[in-house]
Amino acid sequence: MKLKKIALHWKILLGMLLGVIIGLVAIQFSGGQTFVTNWIKPLGQIFISLLKLIAVPLVIVSLSKGITDFKDLSDLSKIGGRTIGFYLFTTVLAVVLGLFLVNTFSPGSNVNPEALINLSEGFTASMSDKIAAADVGTKGPLSFFVELVPQNMFNAFTNNASMLQVIFVTIFFSVCMLLIPSKQTKPVKKFVDAVNSIMLKMVDVIMLTAPYAVAALIATLIAETTNAELFIALLKYATLLLFGMLLLIGVYVLLIMLYAKKSPKYFLKGILPAQLTALTTSSSMATLPVTMKCVEENLGVEQEISSFVCPVGATINMDATSLMQAIAAVFVCQVLGHDLTLTDQLTIVLTATLASIGAAATPSAGIIMLVIVLESVGFPSDKLAIALAMIMSVDRPLDMARTVVNISGDSCVSVLVAKSLKKLK
C-alpha cells in the first residue's frame, strides 16, 4: 500500500509510535535529551506555530462566511440559539458528572497532605503568577462583557488569547453585512469567500506535516519528563479524571446515536485525526483547523454550520476543563481539610460553568478557572499555592486528554446543530 493512500489518522498514529521510540531511545544516552530538545523539538514547535498562525484569520473568515451565508438574522438566531443551548447543556453536565465522581470515590480522603506538599514544592514558586492572573477580587459581575468588547480590534486580531474579542468583532461585522443590501456587500462577500478557500488550502498543506510533527512532539514529551514521582503521588486523582473524560466521550456518542441517528463508528472515526492532533498540541484553538476539516469532510456537517459552531466552541466550550474544575476543587478540599456544604457544591456548578466561558480568552485558562472556583467556595487564600501546585504536578498529560475531549464536544455539538437544522449530509 502506498503511503499517500494511508488515512491521515493512521499516519498520525504511526508518527506517535515513532515519537515514542525516539523518546525512549534518547533517554538511554547522556546527551539524548539535549539532542531531542535541540534538533527534534523545533519540528513540533513549528507545527504548533503554523496552526496558531492561521487560527485568528481562519476564525474571522470562516465565521464571517458562515454568518453572511444566511439569508437573514432569523437564520442566524436559530443556529446561534441552538449552539449556545447545546454548549451550556454539555458544560453543566460535565460539572455535575465531576462532582458526582469526586464525592463518590473521594480520591483525596486518604492522601497524606504533607507528602503532597513535599512533592509539589517545585511548583509552588510559579503559582503566585497564576493566582494573580485570575484577579478574582477586583472583577465585577459584568466584567466578562466589558472585556468581551475590545477598544482596538486590530490589537485583538494580533493576540490568539483574545479569541472571544475576535469572535465578537467578527459577529458584529458580519451581522451588519446582513443588514445592508446584498448588492452593496457583494465585493466583500467574494473577498471573504476567496480568503476562506485559501485558508482551507493552507490547512491541507500544514496537515501534510502532521505525522512528522507529532513524532517530534511525543519524543520531546518523553525525553523531557523527569518528574514521574509526581504522577504516582496523584494517581487516584488523575485516574478519576480520565475516567470522567471517558464517560464524557460516551455521552457524546450517546447523543449522536439518539439525536443524530448515527453510529459510534461514524463519529469516533470521523474525528480521530482532530483528536490525535489535540492530544499532541494540547490546544483546542491550534486544533481548530483540523476539527473543522473533520466535521465537514468526515461527519458531513455543512460548512455554514461548522464555520460558526466550531470557532465558538473552541473558545467557550471546554467540557473536560469544566469536569476538571469540579473534581480538582473538591479533591484539594478533601486533601487540605476544607469542608464543602451542598450550597458550596452548587456554587461550583454555577461558577465552573461561567468560568469555562469567561476564562477562555486568558492564558493558563484551566488553572485560572480553578482559582476562580476555589475562591467562590471560600477556600483559604494561604493554601491556594499548594492546591494549584498539586494539580499542576500531574496536569501536563491530563491537559492533553482534556483537549481531546473538548474538541470532541465541539464536534458533537456541530453534528447536533446540523441535524436540528437539517444541514447534516
N, C-alpha and C positions, 0 to 999 in steps of 0.2 A: 504494500500500500504506500503511495506517495505521501510525503509529509504534508503537502498542501491540501490533501483531501481529508486529513485528520481534523475533527471538530476542534474549535478553539478551546473548549473546556478540557479536552484530553491533552492538548498541547500545554496548557497551564498546569495541569496535574503533573505532567512529565517534568515541567520546569520546577515545580515544588520538590519533586523527588530528587532532581539533580541538585537543587539547593541544599537539601538535607545531606546528601552525600558530600558535597563540597564543604559544608559547615563541619560535619563530623570529622572529615579528613584534616581540615585546617586546625582543629583544636588539638590534634595529636602532635603537632610540631610547635616549637617555641615561637617561631615567627609567623605561625599560621594566621592568628587573629589580625596581626598587623597587615599581612598580605591581603586578607579579605577586606579589611577596612579601607586600605589604600587603592586597591585595584578592582574589587568586585562590588563593594557597597555603592560607589558612584553610579553604576549602571541602574540600580534600583532607584536611587535618588533622582536621577534624570527622568525616569519613567513617571514617578510621582509628580515631579515638577511639570512635566508635559500635560498630565491630566489636570493639575491645578491651573495650568496656564490657560486652558480652554474653558475652565469651569464658568467663570463670570460671563464671557461672551456667549457661551452656549446657553446659559440660563436666559440671558437677555433676548437673544434671537428666537430661541425655541418657545419661550413663554410668550413673547410678543406675537410670534406666528400663531401659536395656539389660540390666543385671545382674539386676534384680528381675523382669524378664520371663521369665527362665529358670526352669525347674521346680525344679532343684536345683543343687548345687555341681558335679556331674559335667558338666552342660551348660556351666557357666562355665569349667571346666578345659579343655574341648575348644576353645572359642573362644580362651581366653587362651593356651593352648599353641601353637595354630596361628598366632596373631597374632605372638607373640614369635619363633617359629621363622622365619616369613617375613621379619620385620623384620631379624633377625640375618643371614639369608642375603643380603638385598639390600644391607645395610650392608657386610658383608665383601666382597661382590662389587665394590662401589663403590671401596673402598680398594685392592683388588688391581688393578682396572682403572686407577686413578690411578697406581699405582706402575709398571705396565707402560707407560703412555703417557709418563710423565715420563722414564723410563730409556731408552725407545726414541728419543724425539725430543730429549732433553736441551736444553730451552729456555734453561737458564741457563749452558750451557757457553761460549758466546761473548759473554756480556754483560759490559760494562765496569763493574766494581763501583763505581769512583769516580763514573762518570756517574749510576748509580742512587742512590748516596748523596747526591749533589748534588740530584738531582731530588726525593728524599724528605725533604729537610731540614725541610720544613714540617710533616711528620707526626711526626717523632721526639719532639717535646716532649710529645705526648699519649700516647706509648706506655708510659711508666712506669706509668700507672694500669692499663693493660691487663695488663701483666706482673704487677703486684701483685694484680690481681683473681684471677688463676689460682692464686696462693698454693700452688704445687705442693709445695714443700719441707715444709710443715707438715701436710699431709694424710696420714692413714694409709690402709692398704689397704681398710678398711671405712668410710671417711668418707662414701662415697656413700650407704650405707644409714643412717648416722647422720643425715645431712642430709635423707634422704627422709621422716623422721618429724618433723612439726612439734611444738613444745612448746605451741603455741596454734593451733588450727585456724582460728580467726577471723582471726588475723594472716595466715595463708596464703591465706585466701579474699579478702583485700584487696590481694593482690600478684600481678599476672599473671606475674611472673618465678618464682613459687613453684608453677608448674603441676604439677610432679611431686608436690609435697606435697598439692595439691588432689586429684589423682587417687588418691593413697594413701588419704587420708581418705574419699573417696567410695567407693572399692572396699571399704574396711574396713566402712563404714557399711552398704553395700548387701549385702555378704556376711552380715553379722549379721542383716539383714532376712530373708534366705533361711533362716536357722537358727531363725526364730521362726514359729509357725503363721500362715498367711496371714490368718486371721480377725482376728488382733490388729494386723497391719500394713496392713490394707485401707485405713484412712483416710490413712495416709502415702502409700501407693501411688497413691491417687486424687489426692492433692495433687501428687505428682511428675508424674503424667501431665498434669494440668491446666497446671502451670507449663511443662512441656515444650512443650505446644501453643502457649502464649503466646510462648515464646522463639522457636519456629519462625516464628510470625507476625511477630515483631519482625525476624527475618532478612529476610523477604519485603519488609517496609516499608523497611528500610535499603537493600536492593539496588535499590529504585526510584531511588535517588540515585546509584548506582554509575557510570553513564556520565558524569555531570557531575563527580563526584569524581575519576574517572580523568583527565578532561581537565585538571583543576586540578593534579593530581599530576605529570602529564607536562610540562605547561607550566612548572611550578616547577623540575623537574629540568633542563630545557633552559636556563631563564633563569639558574639559579644555578651551572651547571657552567662553571667558569672555568679549570680546570687540565687541558686536553686533552693537553698535552705529556706528562703523567704516563701517560696511557693509551697513547700511542705508544711510550714507553720500555719498557713491559712487554707489548707487543702479542703476542709469542710465547707468553708465559705465559697471557695471557688467552684467546688463540685455542685453545690446547691444552685449557684448562679447559672452554671452551664446547664443543669437540669431544667431550670426555669426557662432558659432560652430555647431549649429543645421543645419544651411544651408550647412556647410561642410559635415556633415553626409549625407545630402540629395544629395550632389554632388557625394559622393562615391556610394550611392545606384544607382544613375542615370548611372554612369559609368559601374557598374556591370550589370545593365539591358541592356544598349545599346551595350556594347562591349563584355561582357561575356555571355550575353543572359540568365542571371539567375534572379530569383525573389528577391525582397527585403527581404522576409522572410528567404530565403536561406542564405543571407549574415548576416542580423542582428541577427538571431537566432544562426547562426554558431559562431559568435564572441562574443556572450553575456558573456560567462564565462571570457574571456580575458578583456572585458570592465569593468566588475564588479571588477575584480582583480586590474585593472588600477585605478579605482575610489578610491580604499582604499589604494593602495600603492603609488599613485602619481608618479610612476616611470616607464617609458617605458622599461628600462633595467631590472628592477625587474620583470616586467610582461612578458618579452620575452619568458621564457619557456612556459607559458600558451598561449601566442599568437601563437607560433609555433605549439603547440598541436592542437589548434582550427583550424588553417589554414590547417593543414594536415588532421585531422580526420573529421572535420565538413564541411570544404569548398572544400575538395578534391584536394588540391594542392599537387603535388608530392614533396617528401622530397628534392630532388636535387634543386628544386626552392625555397621552403620555407627556407631551410638551408642557402641560400645565401641572399635572399631578406629581410627576417625578421631581421637578425642581423644588416645588413647595414641600414635598415630603422629605427631601434630602436636607432641608433647612429646619423644619419644625417637627417632623415625625421621628422620634427616637424611642421606639418601644423598648428595646433592650436596655437602653440607658435609663429609662424610667423604671424598669424592672430592677436594675442595679441599685437605684436610689432607695427603693423600698427595702431590699434585702440588706444593703450596706448600712443604711441608717439604723435599722433595728439590730443588726449584728454588732456594730460598735457600741450601741447602748447596752446590749447584753454583756459584752466583754468588760466594759468600763463601769457597769453598775448603775446606769441611768434608766430608771423605770419609766415605761411609757403607758399612758392610760388609753382607753378606747378613743377618747377625743384626740389625743396625740396621733394615733394611727390614722384617724380620719383626716387629720390635718396633713399627714404625709401624702395621702391620696391627692388632696387638692393641690398642695404645694409642688409635688413632683410632676403633676400634670401640667401646671402652669409654667414651671421652671423648664420643662422639656421644650417649650416654645420660646420662652424668653431668653434662655441661655444659649440658644443655637448660634447666635452671631458673635459669641465670645470665645477666646481661646481657652483650652482645657475645660470644655463645656461640662463633661461628666463630673469632674472634681468640684467645679464651681457650683453645679447643681446640688451636689451633696452638702456643701456648706450651707446653701440656702435651706435645704430640707432640715438639716440638723438644727439650724438656728430657729426654725419655725416651731420646733418641739422643745425649746428651752435647753438644748444641750450645752453643758458648761463650756464657755469660750476658752478656758485654760486647757481643756482636753482636746480641742479641735485639731491641733497639730498632730497629736498622737493618733487620733482617729483617722485622719487623712493618710498618715504615713502607713498605717496598717493596710488600708485599702490600696494605696499606690504600690505597695511592695509586690502585689500579685496582679496589678492591673494591666500590664503590657499584653500578656496572652489573652486575657479576658476582653480587652478592648478590641482585639482583632475579631473575636467571636461576636461581640456586640454589634460591630459594623455589619457583619454578615446578616444578622437578624434585622437590623434597621433597614437595610436596603431590600430585604425580603418583604418586610412590611410595606415599604413603598410600592413594590411590585404588586403585592396582593391588592392593595387599595386601588392601584391603576386598573387592574382587571375588574374589580367590583364596580368601580365608577363607570368603566366602559360598558360593562354588562347592563347596568341600570339605565344607560342612555342608548343602548343598542348600538354601541360602537365597537363591539368585540367581534373579530372575524372568526 
